[in-house]
Amino acid sequence: MNASDIVEGLPAFQHEVDASGLTCPLPILRAKKALAQMESGQVLRVTTTDPKATRDFQAFAKQTGNELVAQHEAQDAVLHFLRRR
């Protein structure tokens, strides 16, 4: 999946992390690192294949104050959209 794989109805994003094949805590750590380099209000799309990542990203958003804009299941992955606080 890449930036040209826009799914209608999902938020636009400025940055992307592909955490496919990684298990907890690596997708969260990669997202945290990417968010730290982003400007407030920008959106990060994270692609994961870990079944537990959906709950992990929900908890991560609550703990950090970054907004979880959307989560979308696509084929064998889940797309998480986080807005930098």
PyMOL Python script that loads the backbone (N, CA, C, O; Angstrom):
from pymol import cmd

cmd.read_pdbstr("""\
ATOM      1  N   MET A   1       0.838  -1.171   0.000  1.00  0.00           N
ATOM      2  CA  MET A   1       0.000   0.000   0.000  1.00  0.00           C
ATOM      3  C   MET A   1       0.888   1.240   0.000  1.00  0.00           C
ATOM      4  O   MET A   1       1.910   1.272   0.685  1.00  0.00           O
ATOM      5  N   ASN A   2       0.501   2.265  -0.768  1.00  0.00           N
ATOM      6  CA  ASN A   2       1.290   3.490  -0.777  1.00  0.00           C
ATOM      7  C   ASN A   2       0.378   4.701  -0.822  1.00  0.00           C
ATOM      8  O   ASN A   2      -0.845   4.566  -0.821  1.00  0.00           O
ATOM      9  N   ALA A   3       0.970   5.876  -0.862  1.00  0.00           N
ATOM     10  CA  ALA A   3       0.196   7.120  -0.777  1.00  0.00           C
ATOM     11  C   ALA A   3      -0.832   7.250  -1.892  1.00  0.00           C
ATOM     12  O   ALA A   3      -1.817   7.972  -1.737  1.00  0.00           O
ATOM     13  N   SER A   4      -0.622   6.571  -3.002  1.00  0.00           N
ATOM     14  CA  SER A   4      -1.593   6.659  -4.101  1.00  0.00           C
ATOM     15  C   SER A   4      -2.807   5.763  -3.857  1.00  0.00           C
ATOM     16  O   SER A   4      -3.791   5.839  -4.594  1.00  0.00           O
ATOM     17  N   ASP A   5      -2.745   4.923  -2.837  1.00  0.00           N
ATOM     18  CA  ASP A   5      -3.866   4.033  -2.506  1.00  0.00           C
ATOM     19  C   ASP A   5      -4.882   4.754  -1.622  1.00  0.00           C
ATOM     20  O   ASP A   5      -5.097   4.375  -0.471  1.00  0.00           O
ATOM     21  N   ILE A   6      -5.498   5.789  -2.169  1.00  0.00           N
ATOM     22  CA  ILE A   6      -6.467   6.570  -1.410  1.00  0.00           C
ATOM     23  C   ILE A   6      -7.809   5.842  -1.439  1.00  0.00           C
ATOM     24  O   ILE A   6      -8.324   5.509  -2.506  1.00  0.00           O
ATOM     25  N   VAL A   7      -8.361   5.604  -0.266  1.00  0.00           N
ATOM     26  CA  VAL A   7      -9.663   4.978  -0.159  1.00  0.00           C
ATOM     27  C   VAL A   7     -10.673   6.088   0.087  1.00  0.00           C
ATOM     28  O   VAL A   7     -10.499   6.896   1.000  1.00  0.00           O
ATOM     29  N   GLU A   8     -11.723   6.132  -0.718  1.00  0.00           N
ATOM     30  CA  GLU A   8     -12.718   7.187  -0.596  1.00  0.00           C
ATOM     31  C   GLU A   8     -13.313   7.204   0.811  1.00  0.00           C
ATOM     32  O   GLU A   8     -13.640   6.161   1.377  1.00  0.00           O
ATOM     33  N   GLY A   9     -13.444   8.403   1.358  1.00  0.00           N
ATOM     34  CA  GLY A   9     -14.028   8.558   2.682  1.00  0.00           C
ATOM     35  C   GLY A   9     -13.015   8.543   3.812  1.00  0.00           C
ATOM     36  O   GLY A   9     -13.361   8.852   4.953  1.00  0.00           O
ATOM     37  N   LEU A  10     -11.774   8.193   3.521  1.00  0.00           N
ATOM     38  CA  LEU A  10     -10.748   8.199   4.565  1.00  0.00           C
ATOM     39  C   LEU A  10     -10.005   9.533   4.548  1.00  0.00           C
ATOM     40  O   LEU A  10      -9.931  10.191   3.511  1.00  0.00           O
ATOM     41  N   PRO A  11      -9.455   9.930   5.693  1.00  0.00           N
ATOM     42  CA  PRO A  11      -8.800  11.237   5.777  1.00  0.00           C
ATOM     43  C   PRO A  11      -7.546  11.330   4.903  1.00  0.00           C
ATOM     44  O   PRO A  11      -6.860  10.339   4.653  1.00  0.00           O
ATOM     45  N   ALA A  12      -7.277  12.546   4.454  1.00  0.00           N
ATOM     46  CA  ALA A  12      -6.008  12.808   3.762  1.00  0.00           C
ATOM     47  C   ALA A  12      -4.896  12.726   4.799  1.00  0.00           C
ATOM     48  O   ALA A  12      -5.128  12.989   5.979  1.00  0.00           O
ATOM     49  N   PHE A  13      -3.688  12.362   4.368  1.00  0.00           N
ATOM     50  CA  PHE A  13      -2.571  12.265   5.303  1.00  0.00           C
ATOM     51  C   PHE A  13      -1.323  12.853   4.673  1.00  0.00           C
ATOM     52  O   PHE A  13      -1.159  12.845   3.453  1.00  0.00           O
ATOM     53  N   GLN A  14      -0.442  13.363   5.530  1.00  0.00           N
ATOM     54  CA  GLN A  14       0.796  13.980   5.067  1.00  0.00           C
ATOM     55  C   GLN A  14       2.005  13.066   5.265  1.00  0.00           C
ATOM     56  O   GLN A  14       3.013  13.212   4.572  1.00  0.00           O
ATOM     57  N   HIS A  15       1.910  12.135   6.196  1.00  0.00           N
ATOM     58  CA  HIS A  15       3.026  11.237   6.500  1.00  0.00           C
ATOM     59  C   HIS A  15       2.492   9.814   6.608  1.00  0.00           C
ATOM     60  O   HIS A  15       1.312   9.592   6.879  1.00  0.00           O
ATOM     61  N   GLU A  16       3.391   8.856   6.389  1.00  0.00           N
ATOM     62  CA  GLU A  16       2.971   7.456   6.401  1.00  0.00           C
ATOM     63  C   GLU A  16       4.053   6.576   7.018  1.00  0.00           C
ATOM     64  O   GLU A  16       5.247   6.786   6.804  1.00  0.00           O
ATOM     65  N   VAL A  17       3.606   5.589   7.787  1.00  0.00           N
ATOM     66  CA  VAL A  17       4.495   4.572   8.343  1.00  0.00           C
ATOM     67  C   VAL A  17       3.915   3.217   7.968  1.00  0.00           C
ATOM     68  O   VAL A  17       2.739   2.949   8.216  1.00  0.00           O
ATOM     69  N   ASP A  18       4.734   2.369   7.374  1.00  0.00           N
ATOM     70  CA  ASP A  18       4.306   1.005   7.061  1.00  0.00           C
ATOM     71  C   ASP A  18       4.880   0.089   8.128  1.00  0.00           C
ATOM     72  O   ASP A  18       6.072  -0.218   8.123  1.00  0.00           O
ATOM     73  N   ALA A  19       4.022  -0.343   9.041  1.00  0.00           N
ATOM     74  CA  ALA A  19       4.448  -1.232  10.123  1.00  0.00           C
ATOM     75  C   ALA A  19       3.943  -2.649   9.881  1.00  0.00           C
ATOM     76  O   ALA A  19       3.790  -3.431  10.820  1.00  0.00           O
ATOM     77  N   SER A  20       3.687  -2.974   8.625  1.00  0.00           N
ATOM     78  CA  SER A  20       3.227  -4.325   8.268  1.00  0.00           C
ATOM     79  C   SER A  20       4.256  -5.357   8.705  1.00  0.00           C
ATOM     80  O   SER A  20       5.458  -5.169   8.517  1.00  0.00           O
ATOM     81  N   GLY A  21       3.774  -6.446   9.289  1.00  0.00           N
ATOM     82  CA  GLY A  21       4.662  -7.526   9.709  1.00  0.00           C
ATOM     83  C   GLY A  21       5.286  -7.314  11.082  1.00  0.00           C
ATOM     84  O   GLY A  21       5.938  -8.212  11.613  1.00  0.00           O
ATOM     85  N   LEU A  22       5.091  -6.141  11.656  1.00  0.00           N
ATOM     86  CA  LEU A  22       5.660  -5.860  12.976  1.00  0.00           C
ATOM     87  C   LEU A  22       4.607  -6.103  14.055  1.00  0.00           C
ATOM     88  O   LEU A  22       3.414  -5.901  13.833  1.00  0.00           O
ATOM     89  N   THR A  23       5.066  -6.538  15.220  1.00  0.00           N
ATOM     90  CA  THR A  23       4.148  -6.767  16.335  1.00  0.00           C
ATOM     91  C   THR A  23       4.435  -5.749  17.435  1.00  0.00           C
ATOM     92  O   THR A  23       5.474  -5.090  17.445  1.00  0.00           O
ATOM     93  N   CYS A  24       3.490  -5.643  18.351  1.00  0.00           N
ATOM     94  CA  CYS A  24       3.582  -4.718  19.467  1.00  0.00           C
ATOM     95  C   CYS A  24       4.908  -4.926  20.202  1.00  0.00           C
ATOM     96  O   CYS A  24       5.298  -6.069  20.439  1.00  0.00           O
ATOM     97  N   PRO A  25       5.586  -3.885  20.555  1.00  0.00           N
ATOM     98  CA  PRO A  25       5.228  -2.464  20.521  1.00  0.00           C
ATOM     99  C   PRO A  25       5.766  -1.708  19.304  1.00  0.00           C
ATOM    100  O   PRO A  25       5.650  -0.484  19.257  1.00  0.00           O
ATOM    101  N   LEU A  26       6.349  -2.396  18.323  1.00  0.00           N
ATOM    102  CA  LEU A  26       7.027  -1.703  17.225  1.00  0.00           C
ATOM    103  C   LEU A  26       6.138  -0.762  16.410  1.00  0.00           C
ATOM    104  O   LEU A  26       6.590   0.337  16.090  1.00  0.00           O
ATOM    105  N   PRO A  27       4.889  -1.128  16.050  1.00  0.00           N
ATOM    106  CA  PRO A  27       4.070  -0.160  15.298  1.00  0.00           C
ATOM    107  C   PRO A  27       3.835   1.142  16.073  1.00  0.00           C
ATOM    108  O   PRO A  27       3.854   2.225  15.490  1.00  0.00           O
ATOM    109  N   ILE A  28       3.615   1.033  17.377  1.00  0.00           N
ATOM    110  CA  ILE A  28       3.408   2.221  18.202  1.00  0.00           C
ATOM    111  C   ILE A  28       4.686   3.044  18.279  1.00  0.00           C
ATOM    112  O   ILE A  28       4.637   4.270  18.180  1.00  0.00           O
ATOM    113  N   LEU A  29       5.812   2.395  18.452  1.00  0.00           N
ATOM    114  CA  LEU A  29       7.086   3.116  18.536  1.00  0.00           C
ATOM    115  C   LEU A  29       7.401   3.839  17.235  1.00  0.00           C
ATOM    116  O   LEU A  29       7.888   4.969  17.255  1.00  0.00           O
ATOM    117  N   ARG A  30       7.129   3.200  16.114  1.00  0.00           N
ATOM    118  CA  ARG A  30       7.357   3.847  14.805  1.00  0.00           C
ATOM    119  C   ARG A  30       6.424   5.040  14.624  1.00  0.00           C
ATOM    120  O   ARG A  30       6.830   6.079  14.103  1.00  0.00           O
ATOM    121  N   ALA A  31       5.179   4.887  15.052  1.00  0.00           N
ATOM    122  CA  ALA A  31       4.213   5.986  14.949  1.00  0.00           C
ATOM    123  C   ALA A  31       4.650   7.150  15.838  1.00  0.00           C
ATOM    124  O   ALA A  31       4.594   8.308  15.425  1.00  0.00           O
ATOM    125  N   LYS A  32       5.083   6.840  17.055  1.00  0.00           N
ATOM    126  CA  LYS A  32       5.517   7.870  17.997  1.00  0.00           C
ATOM    127  C   LYS A  32       6.691   8.665  17.430  1.00  0.00           C
ATOM    128  O   LYS A  32       6.734   9.890  17.547  1.00  0.00           O
ATOM    129  N   LYS A  33       7.635   7.969  16.821  1.00  0.00           N
ATOM    130  CA  LYS A  33       8.801   8.621  16.230  1.00  0.00           C
ATOM    131  C   LYS A  33       8.380   9.531  15.074  1.00  0.00           C
ATOM    132  O   LYS A  33       8.874  10.652  14.950  1.00  0.00           O
ATOM    133  N   ALA A  34       7.471   9.048  14.235  1.00  0.00           N
ATOM    134  CA  ALA A  34       7.006   9.845  13.092  1.00  0.00           C
ATOM    135  C   ALA A  34       6.230  11.075  13.563  1.00  0.00           C
ATOM    136  O   ALA A  34       6.423  12.170  13.034  1.00  0.00           O
ATOM    137  N   LEU A  35       5.358  10.900  14.551  1.00  0.00           N
ATOM    138  CA  LEU A  35       4.566  12.013  15.068  1.00  0.00           C
ATOM    139  C   LEU A  35       5.459  13.109  15.649  1.00  0.00           C
ATOM    140  O   LEU A  35       5.142  14.293  15.535  1.00  0.00           O
ATOM    141  N   ALA A  36       6.562  12.722  16.267  1.00  0.00           N
ATOM    142  CA  ALA A  36       7.476  13.685  16.882  1.00  0.00           C
ATOM    143  C   ALA A  36       8.107  14.607  15.836  1.00  0.00           C
ATOM    144  O   ALA A  36       8.542  15.711  16.167  1.00  0.00           O
ATOM    145  N   GLN A  37       8.159  14.165  14.585  1.00  0.00           N
ATOM    146  CA  GLN A  37       8.774  14.951  13.516  1.00  0.00           C
ATOM    147  C   GLN A  37       7.742  15.730  12.697  1.00  0.00           C
ATOM    148  O   GLN A  37       8.098  16.409  11.734  1.00  0.00           O
ATOM    149  N   MET A  38       6.470  15.633  13.078  1.00  0.00           N
ATOM    150  CA  MET A  38       5.397  16.269  12.329  1.00  0.00           C
ATOM    151  C   MET A  38       4.951  17.570  12.983  1.00  0.00           C
ATOM    152  O   MET A  38       5.212  17.810  14.162  1.00  0.00           O
ATOM    153  N   GLU A  39       4.274  18.404  12.200  1.00  0.00           N
ATOM    154  CA  GLU A  39       3.709  19.643  12.722  1.00  0.00           C
ATOM    155  C   GLU A  39       2.320  19.375  13.285  1.00  0.00           C
ATOM    156  O   GLU A  39       1.643  18.437  12.864  1.00  0.00           O
ATOM    157  N   SER A  40       1.901  20.197  14.230  1.00  0.00           N
ATOM    158  CA  SER A  40       0.578  20.076  14.822  1.00  0.00           C
ATOM    159  C   SER A  40      -0.497  20.143  13.737  1.00  0.00           C
ATOM    160  O   SER A  40      -0.444  20.996  12.851  1.00  0.00           O
ATOM    161  N   GLY A  41      -1.472  19.235  13.818  1.00  0.00           N
ATOM    162  CA  GLY A  41      -2.571  19.211  12.856  1.00  0.00           C
ATOM    163  C   GLY A  41      -2.350  18.291  11.676  1.00  0.00           C
ATOM    164  O   GLY A  41      -3.306  17.960  10.975  1.00  0.00           O
ATOM    165  N   GLN A  42      -1.111  17.865  11.433  1.00  0.00           N
ATOM    166  CA  GLN A  42      -0.846  16.952  10.324  1.00  0.00           C
ATOM    167  C   GLN A  42      -1.334  15.552  10.673  1.00  0.00           C
ATOM    168  O   GLN A  42      -1.443  15.195  11.846  1.00  0.00           O
ATOM    169  N   VAL A  43      -1.625  14.764   9.641  1.00  0.00           N
ATOM    170  CA  VAL A  43      -2.158  13.418   9.833  1.00  0.00           C
ATOM    171  C   VAL A  43      -1.138  12.376   9.390  1.00  0.00           C
ATOM    172  O   VAL A  43      -0.508  12.501   8.340  1.00  0.00           O
ATOM    173  N   LEU A  44      -0.994  11.349  10.216  1.00  0.00           N
ATOM    174  CA  LEU A  44      -0.108  10.215   9.952  1.00  0.00           C
ATOM    175  C   LEU A  44      -0.963   8.993   9.664  1.00  0.00           C
ATOM    176  O   LEU A  44      -1.896   8.693  10.409  1.00  0.00           O
ATOM    177  N   ARG A  45      -0.646   8.283   8.580  1.00  0.00           N
ATOM    178  CA  ARG A  45      -1.312   7.005   8.310  1.00  0.00           C
ATOM    179  C   ARG A  45      -0.329   5.888   8.645  1.00  0.00           C
ATOM    180  O   ARG A  45       0.800   5.868   8.157  1.00  0.00           O
ATOM    181  N   VAL A  46      -0.780   4.959   9.488  1.00  0.00           N
ATOM    182  CA  VAL A  46       0.044   3.806   9.867  1.00  0.00           C
ATOM    183  C   VAL A  46      -0.651   2.546   9.381  1.00  0.00           C
ATOM    184  O   VAL A  46      -1.827   2.327   9.670  1.00  0.00           O
ATOM    185  N   THR A  47       0.077   1.717   8.640  1.00  0.00           N
ATOM    186  CA  THR A  47      -0.443   0.443   8.154  1.00  0.00           C
ATOM    187  C   THR A  47       0.105  -0.668   9.050  1.00  0.00           C
ATOM    188  O   THR A  47       1.317  -0.793   9.228  1.00  0.00           O
ATOM    189  N   THR A  48      -0.805  -1.476   9.615  1.00  0.00           N
ATOM    190  CA  THR A  48      -0.385  -2.566  10.495  1.00  0.00           C
ATOM    191  C   THR A  48      -1.050  -3.875  10.088  1.00  0.00           C
ATOM    192  O   THR A  48      -2.098  -3.886   9.442  1.00  0.00           O
ATOM    193  N   THR A  49      -0.418  -4.974  10.480  1.00  0.00           N
ATOM    194  CA  THR A  49      -0.994  -6.303  10.266  1.00  0.00           C
ATOM    195  C   THR A  49      -1.186  -7.048  11.584  1.00  0.00           C
ATOM    196  O   THR A  49      -1.781  -8.126  11.603  1.00  0.00           O
ATOM    197  N   ASP A  50      -0.693  -6.490  12.673  1.00  0.00           N
ATOM    198  CA  ASP A  50      -0.846  -7.100  14.000  1.00  0.00           C
ATOM    199  C   ASP A  50      -2.307  -6.967  14.432  1.00  0.00           C
ATOM    200  O   ASP A  50      -2.821  -5.850  14.498  1.00  0.00           O
ATOM    201  N   PRO A  51      -2.993  -8.087  14.729  1.00  0.00           N
ATOM    202  CA  PRO A  51      -4.402  -8.017  15.115  1.00  0.00           C
ATOM    203  C   PRO A  51      -4.661  -7.176  16.368  1.00  0.00           C
ATOM    204  O   PRO A  51      -5.764  -6.660  16.550  1.00  0.00           O
ATOM    205  N   LYS A  52      -3.669  -7.039  17.215  1.00  0.00           N
ATOM    206  CA  LYS A  52      -3.839  -6.267  18.453  1.00  0.00           C
ATOM    207  C   LYS A  52      -3.610  -4.765  18.242  1.00  0.00           C
ATOM    208  O   LYS A  52      -3.844  -3.975  19.156  1.00  0.00           O
ATOM    209  N   ALA A  53      -3.165  -4.373  17.071  1.00  0.00           N
ATOM    210  CA  ALA A  53      -2.813  -2.969  16.824  1.00  0.00           C
ATOM    211  C   ALA A  53      -4.011  -2.034  16.930  1.00  0.00           C
ATOM    212  O   ALA A  53      -3.850  -0.882  17.334  1.00  0.00           O
ATOM    213  N   THR A  54      -5.203  -2.497  16.581  1.00  0.00           N
ATOM    214  CA  THR A  54      -6.382  -1.627  16.648  1.00  0.00           C
ATOM    215  C   THR A  54      -6.564  -1.105  18.065  1.00  0.00           C
ATOM    216  O   THR A  54      -6.714   0.100  18.269  1.00  0.00           O
ATOM    217  N   ARG A  55      -6.553  -1.995  19.034  1.00  0.00           N
ATOM    218  CA  ARG A  55      -6.692  -1.574  20.436  1.00  0.00           C
ATOM    219  C   ARG A  55      -5.469  -0.786  20.908  1.00  0.00           C
ATOM    220  O   ARG A  55      -5.599   0.173  21.668  1.00  0.00           O
ATOM    221  N   ASP A  56      -4.293  -1.192  20.458  1.00  0.00           N
ATOM    222  CA  ASP A  56      -3.074  -0.490  20.856  1.00  0.00           C
ATOM    223  C   ASP A  56      -3.116   0.973  20.431  1.00  0.00           C
ATOM    224  O   ASP A  56      -2.749   1.855  21.207  1.00  0.00           O
ATOM    225  N   PHE A  57      -3.563   1.238  19.198  1.00  0.00           N
ATOM    226  CA  PHE A  57      -3.598   2.613  18.705  1.00  0.00           C
ATOM    227  C   PHE A  57      -4.696   3.432  19.395  1.00  0.00           C
ATOM    228  O   PHE A  57      -4.546   4.641  19.573  1.00  0.00           O
ATOM    229  N   GLN A  58      -5.784   2.788  19.779  1.00  0.00           N
ATOM    230  CA  GLN A  58      -6.827   3.489  20.532  1.00  0.00           C
ATOM    231  C   GLN A  58      -6.277   3.945  21.881  1.00  0.00           C
ATOM    232  O   GLN A  58      -6.491   5.084  22.295  1.00  0.00           O
ATOM    233  N   ALA A  59      -5.570   3.051  22.556  1.00  0.00           N
ATOM    234  CA  ALA A  59      -4.974   3.383  23.853  1.00  0.00           C
ATOM    235  C   ALA A  59      -3.871   4.435  23.691  1.00  0.00           C
ATOM    236  O   ALA A  59      -3.769   5.356  24.502  1.00  0.00           O
ATOM    237  N   PHE A  60      -3.058   4.303  22.657  1.00  0.00           N
ATOM    238  CA  PHE A  60      -1.972   5.247  22.397  1.00  0.00           C
ATOM    239  C   PHE A  60      -2.515   6.661  22.198  1.00  0.00           C
ATOM    240  O   PHE A  60      -1.956   7.624  22.724  1.00  0.00           O
ATOM    241  N   ALA A  61      -3.601   6.785  21.442  1.00  0.00           N
ATOM    242  CA  ALA A  61      -4.197   8.102  21.192  1.00  0.00           C
ATOM    243  C   ALA A  61      -4.687   8.729  22.497  1.00  0.00           C
ATOM    244  O   ALA A  61      -4.472   9.918  22.734  1.00  0.00           O
ATOM    245  N   LYS A  62      -5.340   7.941  23.334  1.00  0.00           N
ATOM    246  CA  LYS A  62      -5.835   8.458  24.617  1.00  0.00           C
ATOM    247  C   LYS A  62      -4.682   8.903  25.511  1.00  0.00           C
ATOM    248  O   LYS A  62      -4.767   9.941  26.168  1.00  0.00           O
ATOM    249  N   GLN A  63      -3.616   8.128  25.538  1.00  0.00           N
ATOM    250  CA  GLN A  63      -2.488   8.429  26.422  1.00  0.00           C
ATOM    251  C   GLN A  63      -1.691   9.642  25.963  1.00  0.00           C
ATOM    252  O   GLN A  63      -1.155  10.379  26.790  1.00  0.00           O
ATOM    253  N   THR A  64      -1.607   9.856  24.646  1.00  0.00           N
ATOM    254  CA  THR A  64      -0.739  10.911  24.126  1.00  0.00           C
ATOM    255  C   THR A  64      -1.480  12.194  23.776  1.00  0.00           C
ATOM    256  O   THR A  64      -0.854  13.243  23.620  1.00  0.00           O
ATOM    257  N   GLY A  65      -2.801  12.128  23.651  1.00  0.00           N
ATOM    258  CA  GLY A  65      -3.555  13.307  23.261  1.00  0.00           C
ATOM    259  C   GLY A  65      -3.614  13.533  21.768  1.00  0.00           C
ATOM    260  O   GLY A  65      -4.223  14.501  21.315  1.00  0.00           O
ATOM    261  N   ASN A  66      -2.987  12.650  20.987  1.00  0.00           N
ATOM    262  CA  ASN A  66      -3.108  12.718  19.534  1.00  0.00           C
ATOM    263  C   ASN A  66      -4.464  12.125  19.160  1.00  0.00           C
ATOM    264  O   ASN A  66      -4.902  11.142  19.757  1.00  0.00           O
ATOM    265  N   GLU A  67      -5.128  12.725  18.168  1.00  0.00           N
ATOM    266  CA  GLU A  67      -6.469  12.288  17.796  1.00  0.00           C
ATOM    267  C   GLU A  67      -6.417  11.096  16.843  1.00  0.00           C
ATOM    268  O   GLU A  67      -5.752  11.145  15.808  1.00  0.00           O
ATOM    269  N   LEU A  68      -7.121  10.034  17.201  1.00  0.00           N
ATOM    270  CA  LEU A  68      -7.275   8.895  16.300  1.00  0.00           C
ATOM    271  C   LEU A  68      -8.455   9.240  15.392  1.00  0.00           C
ATOM    272  O   LEU A  68      -9.613   9.084  15.780  1.00  0.00           O
ATOM    273  N   VAL A  69      -8.153   9.709  14.184  1.00  0.00           N
ATOM    274  CA  VAL A  69      -9.163  10.216  13.264  1.00  0.00           C
ATOM    275  C   VAL A  69     -10.001   9.080  12.690  1.00  0.00           C
ATOM    276  O   VAL A  69     -11.220   9.198  12.569  1.00  0.00           O
ATOM    277  N   ALA A  70      -9.333   7.965  12.335  1.00  0.00           N
ATOM    278  CA  ALA A  70     -10.042   6.832  11.730  1.00  0.00           C
ATOM    279  C   ALA A  70      -9.197   5.580  11.826  1.00  0.00           C
ATOM    280  O   ALA A  70      -7.972   5.636  11.932  1.00  0.00           O
ATOM    281  N   GLN A  71      -9.886   4.440  11.785  1.00  0.00           N
ATOM    282  CA  GLN A  71      -9.240   3.132  11.637  1.00  0.00           C
ATOM    283  C   GLN A  71     -10.043   2.394  10.577  1.00  0.00           C
ATOM    284  O   GLN A  71     -11.273   2.361  10.625  1.00  0.00           O
ATOM    285  N   HIS A  72      -9.339   1.804   9.621  1.00  0.00           N
ATOM    286  CA  HIS A  72     -10.012   1.169   8.487  1.00  0.00           C
ATOM    287  C   HIS A  72      -9.355  -0.175   8.199  1.00  0.00           C
ATOM    288  O   HIS A  72      -8.145  -0.256   7.985  1.00  0.00           O
ATOM    289  N   GLU A  73     -10.172  -1.231   8.197  1.00  0.00           N
ATOM    290  CA  GLU A  73      -9.649  -2.551   7.830  1.00  0.00           C
ATOM    291  C   GLU A  73      -9.627  -2.664   6.320  1.00  0.00           C
ATOM    292  O   GLU A  73     -10.640  -2.432   5.660  1.00  0.00           O
ATOM    293  N   ALA A  74      -8.473  -3.023   5.767  1.00  0.00           N
ATOM    294  CA  ALA A  74      -8.301  -3.148   4.321  1.00  0.00           C
ATOM    295  C   ALA A  74      -7.557  -4.446   4.026  1.00  0.00           C
ATOM    296  O   ALA A  74      -6.404  -4.609   4.426  1.00  0.00           O
ATOM    297  N   GLN A  75      -8.205  -5.356   3.337  1.00  0.00           N
ATOM    298  CA  GLN A  75      -7.629  -6.652   2.989  1.00  0.00           C
ATOM    299  C   GLN A  75      -6.998  -7.306   4.208  1.00  0.00           C
ATOM    300  O   GLN A  75      -7.721  -7.720   5.115  1.00  0.00           O
ATOM    301  N   ASP A  76      -5.676  -7.414   4.262  1.00  0.00           N
ATOM    302  CA  ASP A  76      -5.010  -8.088   5.376  1.00  0.00           C
ATOM    303  C   ASP A  76      -4.311  -7.101   6.309  1.00  0.00           C
ATOM    304  O   ASP A  76      -3.404  -7.479   7.050  1.00  0.00           O
ATOM    305  N   ALA A  77      -4.735  -5.831   6.272  1.00  0.00           N
ATOM    306  CA  ALA A  77      -4.094  -4.810   7.095  1.00  0.00           C
ATOM    307  C   ALA A  77      -5.141  -3.875   7.695  1.00  0.00           C
ATOM    308  O   ALA A  77      -6.303  -3.871   7.289  1.00  0.00           O
ATOM    309  N   VAL A  78      -4.700  -3.089   8.666  1.00  0.00           N
ATOM    310  CA  VAL A  78      -5.549  -2.052   9.243  1.00  0.00           C
ATOM    311  C   VAL A  78      -4.819  -0.726   9.068  1.00  0.00           C
ATOM    312  O   VAL A  78      -3.622  -0.625   9.337  1.00  0.00           O
ATOM    313  N   LEU A  79      -5.551   0.290   8.612  1.00  0.00           N
ATOM    314  CA  LEU A  79      -5.005   1.636   8.459  1.00  0.00           C
ATOM    315  C   LEU A  79      -5.443   2.467   9.658  1.00  0.00           C
ATOM    316  O   LEU A  79      -6.628   2.503   9.992  1.00  0.00           O
ATOM    317  N   HIS A  80      -4.501   3.126  10.298  1.00  0.00           N
ATOM    318  CA  HIS A  80      -4.772   3.980  11.453  1.00  0.00           C
ATOM    319  C   HIS A  80      -4.386   5.399  11.051  1.00  0.00           C
ATOM    320  O   HIS A  80      -3.298   5.622  10.520  1.00  0.00           O
ATOM    321  N   PHE A  81      -5.271   6.352  11.302  1.00  0.00           N
ATOM    322  CA  PHE A  81      -5.005   7.750  10.969  1.00  0.00           C
ATOM    323  C   PHE A  81      -4.952   8.555  12.257  1.00  0.00           C
ATOM    324  O   PHE A  81      -5.945   8.652  12.978  1.00  0.00           O
ATOM    325  N   LEU A  82      -3.793   9.131  12.543  1.00  0.00           N
ATOM    326  CA  LEU A  82      -3.574   9.902  13.763  1.00  0.00           C
ATOM    327  C   LEU A  82      -3.282  11.350  13.416  1.00  0.00           C
ATOM    328  O   LEU A  82      -2.427  11.627  12.574  1.00  0.00           O
ATOM    329  N   ARG A  83      -3.988  12.281  14.060  1.00  0.00           N
ATOM    330  CA  ARG A  83      -3.709  13.713  13.880  1.00  0.00           C
ATOM    331  C   ARG A  83      -2.810  14.170  15.019  1.00  0.00           C
ATOM    332  O   ARG A  83      -3.124  13.972  16.193  1.00  0.00           O
ATOM    333  N   ARG A  84      -1.679  14.788  14.653  1.00  0.00           N
ATOM    334  CA  ARG A  84      -0.712  15.272  15.634  1.00  0.00           C
ATOM    335  C   ARG A  84      -1.330  16.402  16.453  1.00  0.00           C
ATOM    336  O   ARG A  84      -1.899  17.345  15.901  1.00  0.00           O
ATOM    337  N   ARG A  85      -1.212  16.296  17.753  1.00  0.00           N
ATOM    338  CA  ARG A  85      -1.778  17.347  18.623  1.00  0.00           C
ATOM    339  C   ARG A  85      -0.940  18.597  18.578  1.00  0.00           C
ATOM    340  O   ARG A  85      -1.263  19.581  19.244  1.00  0.00           O
TER     341      ARG A  85
END
""", "prot")
cmd.dss("prot")
cmd.show_as("cartoon", "prot")
cmd.util.cbc("prot")
cmd.orient("prot")
